[in-house]
Structure formats: structure tokens, C-alpha cells
Amino acid sequence: MKNALFLAVLFSCGVTAHAQSCEGGLYLNPQVIRGEGASQTESALKELVDFIRPTGLSVTPVINIRETQDVLTAVKKPAPPCWVYGNPVVGLASGYRPVAVNMDPIQSAVLILADIGTVKDGTPVELKTLPAADQAKVLAKLKTSSCFGMKSGVTTSLVKAENFCGTVVEILPQQGLGQSYLPTKAAFHWQADRWAGLITRLQSAQAANMKSHHGTDERIHMAQLVIVPTAHSSWGYGLYVHPSASADATKKAATLFDNLKNANPLLLKALDLGAKFDFETPSDAVVEAMKKTLSFGP
């Protein structure tokens, strides 16, 4: 009798697990992160849905998200999203399996608005080009400074994992206030005796200057700019799929991204792709390494 009851309970649990369904997807919309308006945001969403639909993955509904908490809330619902398209911060937070991620690396850096120098709107210098004693002073001062980055951004997560800054202030994107707002935020925080850090991609830091930015202290244009790159990099945007999603649709999705070579500019923007991209299904070892890099898990 007990065995029969045990088997019944086991069968019931098995049926429940098997019957679990998912619906739609979540999208860390790059246009939302950039602070663009509703028309640009909806255009990117449409491009993504049109691209995903032929795979057979559910595309009703697809919801724009802004941060990790949006994912954590959604995956606990009775009918969780079938997939997440976004950076590895939100993707890995979902617990879903990455089936196609852009392996073209993202290198993060802190652009420090440092002491007043002698050159107006000067170009940044990299930490490694400074004398060893000056490098140590810069890193020590950065440990007492505030750095500004996008909430749930991969560049922010890389910097947090390497513990460069005294405080990391994470800005939640909203319409009109996205990544381009970060330099202004850092500039208004900066004072002659108070450094500020701007978290961004290394290439953006290398091209930065303060010509078009203003702060509470106009001497911001005389601030020396120093770049501190992270030691580790991250992969880019990718597709993460729920276990209950159709295996056939998942396979088709992996193939779709793998075969993506030439795409229209709107789709590239929707997928957060640059001139170079390389979609792959990462191995378990690569996934675990990325979790460690971004300080996921125990």
C-alpha cells in the first residue's frame, strides 16, 4: 500500500514537471538600455520577434526588461518565459541554458575623472602607461571613489567582480536616460578633490573626452582621464532557453543564430551586434567560467 502511494505521488510529481509550460520571452532591449524613446524601443522589439518567430519558440508575449530583478520575478511565475535574450548578467540569472551567445568579447574599463591637470579636455591615458608608483596611487584612490555604471550591465558586473571602486552606483535605464547619461552623472559627481569613475566598454573609454559634458565645477574640463581596464572580458548578448521549451525549436534557434552572417542594420541593433559577431553554444565549462567571472553563484 505504501509502495503504491509512493509511486502515485512520484507519478503525480513527474506529470506536473512534464506538464510545466512556458510562454513568450524576455528581452533586455538595447534601446531601453540606451534610453531611447518608445518608437525605437518598439522597432527593436519587432525586429527581434520577427527574427525569433520562424524557430517555433513562443513569441507571445515578449516583454522588454531593464534589469536582473525583472528576470528573477518572471521565472518564478506559473508559466515562465520560454527564453531570455540579453547579456550574460540577465541570461545567467535566469538559470536557463545558453543556446546561442555572441562570443565576440566585451572588455570593460573604468574611466577615472581624476585630479586637475594642465590640458583642457585632454585624451585619456591607460593605467599601464604610468610609472609603477603612480599606478599604485591611482588604484588606491579609486578604492575610495564612486563609479557609475548601468544596472545589470555586463561592464558594471565585470568591474564589480574585480572590486576596483569604493562604491559602484548603478543607474537604472529609463526613457531619455541611458548609457549616454553616465558621463554626465560622473561629471556632476566630480570635484577637484573627489574623483569619479565611469564604467564603460574599453573602446568607449579610449575614445572619451569631456568636451561636451558639464558638472557642478567647470574645472571638470581640466580633469585628467585615466583608464583602468578589467582583467577579464565577457561574451555579449545571447539567447537563453527554458528547459520546457520545445527541443526542436531550441535547435532551430541555435542554427538560426549560428547562420546569421549579414543582417539589416535594424536587426543588428536589436540583437546588440557590432561589425563583428560570432554566435556559439557555449560548453558547460565555458558557462561555469563566465559565472565565475561575473561572480555568480557561491
C-alpha positions in Angstrom: 0.0 0.0 0.0 2.8 2.4 1.0 4.7 1.5 -2.2 1.6 2.2 -4.3 1.1 5.5 -2.6 4.7 6.4 -3.1 4.5 5.5 -6.8 1.3 7.6 -7.2 3.0 10.6 -5.6 6.1 10.1 -7.7 4.0 9.8 -10.9 2.0 12.9 -9.9 5.2 14.9 -9.5 6.6 13.6 -12.8 3.4 14.6 -14.6 3.4 18.0 -13.0 7.1 18.6 -14.0 6.4 17.3 -17.5 3.3 19.4 -17.9 5.1 22.7 -16.9 4.7 25.1 -19.8 6.3 28.4 -20.7 5.2 31.3 -22.8 6.7 34.2 -24.6 10.1 35.7 -23.9 12.1 38.4 -22.1 14.2 41.0 -23.9 16.9 43.2 -22.5 16.2 45.7 -25.2 19.4 47.6 -26.1 17.3 50.6 -27.0 15.8 50.6 -23.5 19.4 50.5 -22.1 20.4 53.4 -24.3 17.4 55.4 -23.0 15.8 55.7 -26.5 12.2 56.7 -27.0 9.2 54.4 -27.4 9.4 54.2 -31.2 13.0 53.0 -31.3 12.3 50.6 -28.4 9.2 49.1 -30.2 11.1 48.9 -33.5 13.9 46.8 -31.9 11.3 44.5 -30.2 9.5 43.9 -33.6 12.9 43.1 -35.2 13.7 40.5 -32.5 10.2 38.9 -32.6 10.3 38.6 -36.4 13.7 37.0 -36.2 12.8 34.5 -33.5 9.3 33.5 -34.8 10.4 31.1 -37.5 12.1 28.9 -34.9 8.8 27.9 -33.3 9.8 29.4 -29.9 6.8 31.1 -28.3 6.7 34.9 -29.0 3.5 35.8 -27.1 4.2 37.8 -25.2 7.7 39.2 -25.5 8.4 41.7 -22.7 11.1 44.4 -22.5 13.1 44.3 -19.3 15.7 46.6 -17.8 17.4 44.6 -15.1 18.1 41.3 -13.4 15.2 41.6 -11.0 12.7 41.6 -13.9 14.1 38.2 -14.9 14.1 36.8 -11.3 10.4 37.8 -10.9 9.3 36.4 -14.3 11.0 33.0 -14.0 9.0 32.3 -10.8 5.7 32.6 -12.4 3.5 29.5 -13.1 4.1 30.0 -16.8 7.7 31.4 -17.0 9.1 32.9 -20.2 10.4 30.3 -22.7 13.5 32.3 -23.4 15.6 35.4 -22.5 17.5 37.4 -25.0 20.1 39.7 -23.3 23.5 40.0 -21.8 25.0 37.2 -19.6 24.1 39.1 -16.4 20.3 38.6 -17.0 20.8 35.4 -19.0 22.7 33.5 -16.4 20.5 35.0 -13.6 17.5 33.2 -15.3 19.1 29.8 -14.8 18.2 29.0 -18.4 20.6 27.2 -20.8 22.5 29.5 -23.2 22.0 28.1 -26.7 23.4 30.9 -28.8 25.7 33.7 -27.4 27.8 36.2 -29.2 31.4 35.2 -28.3 32.9 38.4 -29.5 34.4 39.6 -26.3 33.3 42.7 -24.3 36.2 44.4 -22.4 35.2 46.6 -19.6 37.0 49.6 -18.0 36.7 52.4 -15.5 37.3 55.8 -17.0 38.5 57.9 -14.0 37.9 61.6 -13.8 40.9 62.3 -11.7 42.9 65.3 -10.5 43.1 68.7 -12.2 45.7 68.7 -14.9 47.2 71.2 -17.3 45.4 70.2 -20.6 41.8 71.1 -21.3 39.6 68.3 -22.5 42.6 66.0 -22.7 42.6 62.5 -24.0 42.6 59.5 -21.6 45.8 57.7 -20.6 45.9 54.0 -19.7 47.0 53.0 -16.3 49.7 50.7 -17.6 51.5 53.7 -19.2 52.0 55.4 -15.8 55.0 54.8 -13.6 54.5 52.0 -11.1 54.3 54.4 -8.1 51.6 56.4 -9.9 49.7 53.3 -10.8 49.5 52.3 -7.2 48.3 55.8 -6.1 45.6 55.7 -8.8 44.3 52.3 -7.7 44.4 53.3 -4.1 42.4 56.4 -4.7 39.9 54.5 -6.9 39.2 52.2 -3.9 37.8 55.3 -2.1 35.9 56.7 -5.1 32.4 56.2 -6.6 32.0 54.6 -10.0 28.8 55.0 -12.1 27.5 52.1 -14.4 24.3 50.8 -15.8 22.3 48.5 -13.5 22.6 44.8 -14.6 25.1 45.9 -17.3 27.9 43.4 -18.2 30.5 46.2 -18.0 29.3 47.1 -14.5 29.3 43.4 -13.4 32.9 42.9 -14.6 34.1 46.0 -12.7 32.2 44.9 -9.5 33.7 41.4 -9.7 37.2 42.9 -9.7 36.4 45.3 -6.9 38.1 48.4 -8.3 35.8 51.0 -6.8 34.9 52.1 -3.3 31.3 52.3 -4.4 29.5 51.2 -7.6 26.4 53.4 -8.2 24.1 51.5 -10.7 21.8 53.6 -12.8 18.5 52.1 -13.9 17.8 53.0 -17.5 14.7 54.9 -18.4 13.4 56.7 -21.4 15.8 59.6 -22.2 18.3 58.4 -19.6 20.5 55.6 -20.7 24.2 54.8 -21.2 24.9 58.2 -22.6 23.8 59.8 -19.3 26.6 58.1 -17.4 29.3 60.7 -18.3 27.1 63.5 -17.2 26.3 61.7 -13.9 30.0 61.2 -13.2 30.9 64.7 -14.2 28.3 66.2 -11.8 29.7 64.0 -9.0 33.3 65.0 -9.7 35.0 67.7 -7.7 38.6 68.9 -7.6 39.3 66.8 -4.6 36.7 64.0 -5.3 37.3 61.6 -8.2 34.6 59.9 -10.1 34.6 56.7 -12.2 32.6 56.0 -15.3 32.1 52.3 -16.2 32.0 51.6 -19.9 33.5 49.4 -22.6 37.2 49.8 -23.0 36.9 51.1 -26.6 34.5 53.8 -25.4 36.8 54.8 -22.6 39.7 55.1 -25.1 37.7 57.5 -27.3 36.3 59.6 -24.4 36.8 63.2 -23.5 34.9 65.8 -21.5 34.3 68.4 -24.3 30.5 68.1 -24.4 30.0 67.5 -20.6 29.5 69.9 -17.7 29.4 69.5 -14.0 28.9 71.5 -10.8 32.6 72.5 -11.2 33.6 73.8 -14.7 37.1 72.7 -14.0 35.8 69.2 -15.0 37.3 70.1 -18.4 40.8 70.1 -16.8 40.3 66.7 -15.1 42.9 64.1 -16.1 41.4 61.0 -17.5 42.8 57.6 -16.6 41.6 54.2 -17.9 41.7 51.1 -15.7 40.7 48.1 -17.8 39.3 44.9 -16.2 41.5 41.8 -16.4 38.6 39.6 -17.6 36.2 40.0 -20.5 32.7 38.8 -21.2 30.7 37.4 -24.1 27.9 39.5 -25.5 24.2 39.2 -25.9 22.7 35.8 -26.4 19.6 33.5 -26.3 18.9 31.5 -23.1 16.1 28.9 -23.2 13.8 27.4 -20.6 14.0 23.6 -20.2 10.3 23.1 -21.1 10.7 24.9 -24.4 10.4 22.6 -27.5 13.7 20.8 -28.2 13.1 21.2 -31.9 12.5 24.9 -31.6 15.6 25.3 -29.4 17.7 23.5 -32.0 16.3 25.7 -34.8 17.1 28.8 -32.8 20.7 27.7 -32.3 21.0 27.1 -36.0 19.3 30.4 -36.9 21.9 32.4 -34.8 24.8 30.3 -36.0 23.9 31.0 -39.6 23.4 34.8 -39.1 26.0 36.5 -41.3 24.6 39.6 -43.0 21.7 41.3 -41.4 20.0 44.6 -41.8 21.1 47.4 -39.5 17.9 47.4 -37.5 18.2 43.7 -36.7 21.9 44.2 -35.8 20.9 47.0 -33.4 18.1 44.8 -31.9 20.5 42.0 -31.3 23.1 44.3 -29.9 25.7 43.3 -32.5 28.6 45.3 -34.0 30.5 44.8 -37.2 31.9 41.5 -35.7 29.9 38.7 -34.0 30.2 35.0 -33.6 27.3 33.1 -32.1 28.1 29.8 -30.5 26.5 27.4 -27.9 29.0 27.6 -25.0 30.1 24.4 -23.3 29.3 23.7 -19.6 32.9 24.6 -18.7 32.7 27.9 -20.6 29.4 28.7 -18.8 30.8 28.0 -15.4 33.9 30.1 -16.2 31.6 33.0 -17.2 29.6 32.6 -14.0 32.8 32.9 -12.0 34.0 35.9 -14.0 30.7 37.7 -13.2 30.7 36.5 -9.6 27.5 34.3 -10.0 26.8 31.5 -7.6 28.5 30.6 -4.3 
